[in-house]
């Protein structure tokens, strides 16, 4: 592994195909959310596809803006610095080619973090929840109870609320569609309908550019046909040319016979 971070054609292909994979999975989850939210009464199982949507948009968000990449670079050289440099380069390159700025709703991780750490919100709530005593109840001096962490979906505005943090699903959906279209312009494999197949093909070892069919020869001063029996090759070529010539003559003769065919009985 190189210590210096690398961003080349193959690396871009790998990252873009995986990013497209997560975007498409998030879109599938969003379709399921809409289907369940349209029911009366709303289906409580809507949170299953919603959690899936939050998970995959979080993966997209972290791919574009890696966690910790906005902090200072580790001072001690070694694996930590190398990992930091690779994450930082990957995020910068992807945001640049996909035109993602800091105001992008995909980069807002408040709701996704609240969902992933919902257990911690419960820890805080249960720890702060006052325990009522009999004396307080008798005197009527009940304490103020903190609101529990809740998860809600507003089916009218398509706003999700988790533990007080809100996320507009429609805004996220528009940004995901825009990024998907841009990625498909940049990488042909991103247009493959099966995202799993696209990532598999993208991950194949890159073929050296200088060995591709359209690449110029790397040894212009050498005979690129070295090792070939030229006399045998010339003989094969002559035989091939003669065979083609005989075939052309035979076709021409057959066509002439077909043209004379209808007149044959009259001449007899």
N, C-alpha and C positions, 0 to 999 in steps of 0.2 A: 504494500500500500504506500502510495506516495504521501510524503509529509505535506507537500504543497497541494492545496485544494485544486481540483481539476473541474473545469466546466467546458465540455466539448459537445459535439453533435450527438454522440451516444448518450451522454449523461442527460442532456436535455430531453431526448426521446424517452428515457426511462422515467424521469420525473413527470413529464407531461402525461404519459399514458397512465401512470398511477393516479395522478391528480384527476384525470378524466374519469377513471374508474370510480373514485370516491364521489365525484360530482354526480355521476349517473345513479349510483346507489342512493344518494341523498334525494335525488329527484323521484326515484321509485317510492321511497318512504313518504315523500310529500304527497304523491298521488293517493297513497293509502290513507294518509291523514285526512285528505279532502273527502274521500269516500266515507270514512267513518264519521266525520264531523257533520256530514249532511243528513245523518239519520236523526229521527225524532223518537224518543229522546236521544241525545248524543251518546255514542257508544263509549263506555268507560275504558274500553281497550284501545282507545285512540292514543294512549300514552306509550303503547308498544312501538308503533311506527314513529311517534314523535321522538322517543329516545333514540331510535335508529337514525332519524334525521339529524338530531343534535350531535350524535357520535360522528357521523360521516362529515358533517360540516366542520366539526372540530378538527378532524384529520386534515381537511382542506386548509383550514386556518393555520394549523401548525406547520403544514408543508410550506405555506407562503410566508409565514412569519414564525420561525422556530422559537420555542420558549427559551428564554435566556440569551438570545442573540442580540438583544438590545442592551444587555449589561456589558460591563467592562470585560475585556479579554483577560483570561487567566494570566497571572504574572509569571507563573512557573511554566517553562517550556516542557512539552511532552504530550501525551495523548489528550489531555484536557484542552490544550491549546489547539491541537490539530482538529479535534472534534468541533470546537467552537468555530474555527475558520471555515470548515466545511459547511456547517449549518448556516453560518452568516452568508457565505457565498451563494448557497442554494436558494435561500430566501430572497436575497437581493436580485438574483437572476430571474427567478420565477415572477416576482412582482413586476420587474421591468418589462419582460416580454409579454406579460398578460395585462399590463396597464392597470395594476392594482395599487391604489394609493392608500395612505394611512386612514382615510375616512371610509374605506370600504366596509360595509356591514359584515362581510365575512370575517374580518379581523377582530370584530367585537366578540370577546369570549366570555362576557359576564354571565349570560344565561347558561351557556354550556358548562362553565365552571360550577355554577350553582347547582346544575343537574348532576354533574359528576361527583360533587362533594355534598350531596344532599344529606348524607349521614352526619356530616359535620354541622350542618345547620340544625339538625335535631339535637346534637350534643349541646349546642349553645342554648337552644330553647329549653330543653329539659333541665339544664344546669341553672338557668335564670328563672325558671318557673317557681314562684313562691309557694311554700307549703303553708296552707291555712291552718291556724290553730283554733281550738274551740273558743278561746277567749276573744279572738278577733271576730268570729262569727257572732258571738253573743253581743258584742259591743257595736257590731255593724261596721267595723273598721277594716273592711276587706282591702287587700293590696291590689295594685294594678297588675293585671296579667299580660305578659307580652304575647303578641300575636304569633301563632304557630307558623312555621314555614309552609307555604302552600304552593301548589302547582295548578295553574289555570290556563285554559285556552279560550280566547274570545273568538268565536266562530264568525262574528261579523267583521271584525277588523283584522282577523288572523294575527293577533298578537299573543305571544306565549309569555306567561309570567311564572317565574320560578324563584321562590324565596325573595320576592321583592324586585327582582331584575326582570326586565322585559326585552322581548325580541320580536321584531316584525318579520313574519315568515315570508310575506310577499316581497319585501325588499331583498331578503336573502335569496329568494328564488330568482328574481331578476338578475342579480349579480352572478349567480351560478350559471345561468343561461348565457350571459355575456362572456364569462370566462371559458365556458365550454366551446362556444363558437370561435373564440380567439385561439384556443388550443388546437382545434381542428384545422384552422388555417395554417398553423405552424408545423403540425406533425400529422402526416398522412395516417399513421397507425391509430391516431386518436379517433378517426372516422369509422373504425371497425365496430360493428354493432355489439360484438361480444367483448366487453372490457377486460375480461379475464384472459382471453386470447391475445388481445392487444398488449397487455403487460407481459405475457409470456414471450411473445415475439420480440418485444422491445428489450427484454433482458438477455437475449442471445448475445454471445461475445461479438463485439464490433469487428467487421472485416476491415483490414488495413486499407486506407483510402488509396495508397499508391499501388495496390494490387487489383483495383477494380477495373472492369473492362474498358471504361472510358478514360482511364488514367494514361498519361504518356509513359513511354518506356523509361525505365530507370537506368538502362544500359544502352544508350544510343550508339555507342561505338562498337557494340558486339552484335553478332548475327543472332537475332532472336529465334531463328529456326535451327540453331545448332542442335545436333543430335538427330536430325531428320535425314533420311536417305533421299537426297534430292533426285537421283535418277529414278528410283522407284516411285517417288511422288509424281515426277513428270510423266512416267509411263502410265500411272493410274489416271492422271488428268487427261492424257491423249485417249485412253480407252473410254473414259467417261464422255469426252467430246464426240467421239465416233458413234457411241451408242445413242447420244442425243440426236446426232445428225441422221442416223438410220431411222430413228423413231419419227422424226419430222418428215422424212421422205415417205415412210409408210403411211402416215396420216394424209399426206397430200395425194398419194395414189388412191387411197380409199375414198377420199372426197370426190376425186375425178370419176371414179366408177359409179358413185351414187348419182352424180349428175347425168350420166349417160344411160342409166338404168331404164327410165321410162320409154326411151326411144328404141330399145332393143327389139321388141316384138314387131314394130312397124318395119324395121330394116329386114327382118327375116321374111 
